[in-house]
Amino acid sequence: MCREAARLGCHGMDFIAPNDWPTLKKYGMIPTMYIGGGVTFPDGLIHPELHDRIEKTLHDAIDMCAANGCPSILAIGGLKRDMSYEQGAENCAAFLKRMKSHAEDKNVMLCLEIMNSKFADPNLGRAGQICDHLGWGIDVVKRVNSPKVKFLFDIYHVQIMDGDIVHNIKDNIQWIGHFHTAGVPDRHELDETQEINYRFVAQTIADLGFTGYVAHEYRPSPGKDPIQSLAQSLDIMDA
């Protein structure tokens, strides 16, 4: 996988386990985002009873990423359950404020991801997640106000929940640290079978001077050549 990705021009991969980071480096790539640090989809940063435990594991994860050239870590709001959006935002921002100095010192970014709550199928969405609208996530990172706490703008999820992709990118680019892609409606390739004009989206991101990473998170369609599909997706996003 690393050999083919490097051949096609990928700079790295998201969510690769640390034991495989040497293989990425062997092929000239980096781990672009780490998923871990004690944060899970159910038990995310909005739950204050978990903050002390998560703080220690996330502190260690920041150190590990800094030592191995991984620039960012996924941050997850967590399941809303009975919590209000406002209380969740207060709790999430309070925890990220606790972590931001260490993240800044180590030059590792914490990226709070949006996930659509429309679909219960975990391949398509994350029902019950509190960070299910752009406005909530942007509000949290604004409250923290750190160059190392940013929003992960998942284009697929934003399109499903809020739409107006290009205006939303332009209006919030200073708070965005990372992008994910996938085709809408079925989370497949970035081609003519889906509704987003990714060439235009990519040009918008490039014109705004974004210097972070755009990672592909689509599910390959059955019957399509996955290598050819990746090459096509990279070409579409090469603004």
Helices and strands as residue ranges (DSSP letters): H 2-8, E 12-14, G 18-20, H 21-26, E 30-33, G 48-50, H 51-68, E 72-75, H 85-106, E 109-113, H 134-144, E 149-154, H 155-161, H 165-172, G 173-175, E 176-181, H 198-207, E 213-216, H 226-237
